């Protein structure tokens, strides 16, 4: 009995011990499970592509009072969809002794479209015996849908010729995909999400501000006569037709800061000089056009730089958001690295230089130059000059002296301020980051946005002060300091008005500056929409789809720069806007190049360069581009004639850029080698393919011969009339080929020694020209001589220096329409009026 009682008493004890052990195990299990963090999803794209891997990002929420081993804690992660395991991976809970607060599961592939209900499972146990689960709904679409927004954007731009409408509709179309096809929601999110967030980004604010500041600076420089003063310095070196064209060419480099300012200043200032030496208006317009966008687009300081840097930075932000590392340090660093591979603008600039030196031409431009040189028709028959009127709102006033320092000083201050800003911010940033103090690290770490902003504002202040404290009187500079140092005011006339006034007072300078800022309204709107469509295209998954398609085995990523250049050129040609083209292509092509090439910086730089250069290429080739139209306007050239004569230039350099530039640079050699190879090809092309304007046999180039064959043999049309080079007793000598390798007589290229020179009789008095360009408002009273004209009773004058005999019209003028050979054509920008010589015979 006692034994049974003892056994009966021992049994509950054993049961209690077992229950205690179970309770302890349960507590350990609960503690372990409760220590596993929960996931809070954040930073994921709203839309992903069916069949294409994406990264699922999340924040980790740890329970309170959790104790973890810093050495052994590993977090196991699995992603499920409808019971199917999609991906599994691990991560360290501690990285360098710091607790991880976020995680990511890469290469999650969903093989259905529509809503995908994903489950993220986290555990410290590889067997997931204790884990937490978090649900996440992902919107997945078919990859082909993501092509629609960029295609719609291009299509609308081509049809409407309005890039703002095209970009807005493109954003709305992308939002339709993101928000499950709901048009109202997409409309609202286009406005209150994509546009607002684009405007609210701090980097975007920097770009907008320094674009405004640079535009305002350029406006005040132009209005104060500074840009025209720079032009005047170059004009005084002109001696003949070749040097006249060289002056136009190099002046484009001097006025590098804005393509519009370049066009208007070159056209208005150099047109009379161009006419003086019988340069065809088509050639003049081509020189103006070829030295605007190609130079402004590659200048480190220009009105283009903000737009280009904004797009580059946007592409870097896209890649950073996708989790890519090792990206270039800054947008400015990318911009500088793309300069050696800007093949199209570089080739075009070299082509024009060689054609000028060798006095060769090809295509329709050869006939235009011969027509002007030997029949003295500046424009072709039937030219519609009424279509080319220039807005002279920012041209200097009639009595404003044109002084070079009003252009050089503020621009120089801007450049110095930008350089100092880059050096100082780069030095301290590199020092704080523990990097070696090298030029690459300094410029790479420098605050380019802030530096350009500071420089543009400093430059604006300088030109404001210069315009305020320089006085003018009757078109001349007036020294008011001789009164101020004696504490006297500037004298007044009998009416109580000051005899001299500032070039511009502070109020007028500010108004002109604001006028310049207003000129950036449309570009800034385009920029905002470009940022918006970039984000929208990224959110709808187009960048990932294009990257996956282009990184497939069927397409070599080294071909991306070539394809990008051609696509950019076609879009720019169809839309007529280089900036609009950049905004359409950048969000797709730039990130794609980095992803498809696995971070190959050479391919990325080439692709970015191809976008920028391709946009300029198409802009040059089309008739609807703003710079093409503006070049014709400023040059007083028929728009159709300008487009026809410039097209062979653009197409030939576009072909060379494709083959010897981006194609071979992507596969065979470095970017700078492509520049040198292309230069050699361009020089050989110009010398072998081009024909001398004064060739005694009126030789035609291969392009003109082929065009005429197609016209007469295939189209069965009448042959075109061509201008014949008149016979000459002088032996024909090709100066360029004869002296190409003889450096001692290289001046012959510029001075045209031994070549026939002919000056337009309307401009025979070069001294008067110099006076006009120097003073801006010469007194023509008594310096012109009139002669009677029988046509419509009009009276005509010849520009002539005081005391000289009247200059006679050239024989070639007889029988010509005076409208085709205008006189010393001073418009509002030249501040001089002169009437035409009526040389028409009865």
Buried (B, 14 or more C-beta within 10 A) or exposed (E): EEEEEEEEEEEEEEEEEEEEEEEEEEEEEEEBBBBBBBBEBEEBBBBBBBBBBBBBBBBBEBEEEEEBEEEEBBBBBBBBBEEEEBBBBEBEBBEEEEBBEEBBBEEBBBEEBEEBEBBBBBBBEEEBEBBBBBEBEBBBBBBEBBBBBBEBBBBBBBEEBBBBBBBBBBBBBBBBBBBBEEEEBBBEBBBEBBBBEBBEBEBBEBBBBBBBBBBBBBBBBBBBBBBBBBBBBBBEEBBBBBBBBBBBBEBBEBBBBBBBBBBBBBBBBBBBBBBBBBBBBBBBBBBBBBBBBBBBBBBBBBBBBBBBBBBBBBBBBBBEBBEBEEBBBBBBBBBBBBBBBBBBBBBBBBBBBBBBBBBBBBBBBBBBBBBBBBBBBBBBEEBEBEEBEBEEEBBBBEBBBBBBEBBBBBBEBBBEBBBBBBBBBBBBBBBEEEBEEEEBBBBBBBBBBBBBBBBBBBBBEBBBEBBBEBBBBEBEBBEBEEBEEEEEEBEEEEEEEBEBBBBBEEEBBBBBBEBBBEBBEEBBBBBBBBBBBBBBBBBBBBBBBBBBBBBEEEEBBBBBBBBBBBBBBBBBBBBBBBBBBBBBBBBBBBBBBBBBBEBBBBBBBBBBBBBBBBBBBBBBBBBBBBBBBBBBBBBBBBBBBBBBBBBBBBBBBBEBBBBBBBBBBBEEEEBEBBBEBBBEBBBEBBBEBBBBBBBEEBEBBEBBEEBBEEBEEEEEEEEEEEBEBEEEEEEEBBBBEEBBEEEEEEEBBBBBBEBEEBBBBBBBBBEBBBBBBBBBBBEBEEBBBEEEBEEEEEEBBBBBBEEBEBBEBBEBBEEBEBEBBBBBBBBBBBBBEBBBBBBBEE
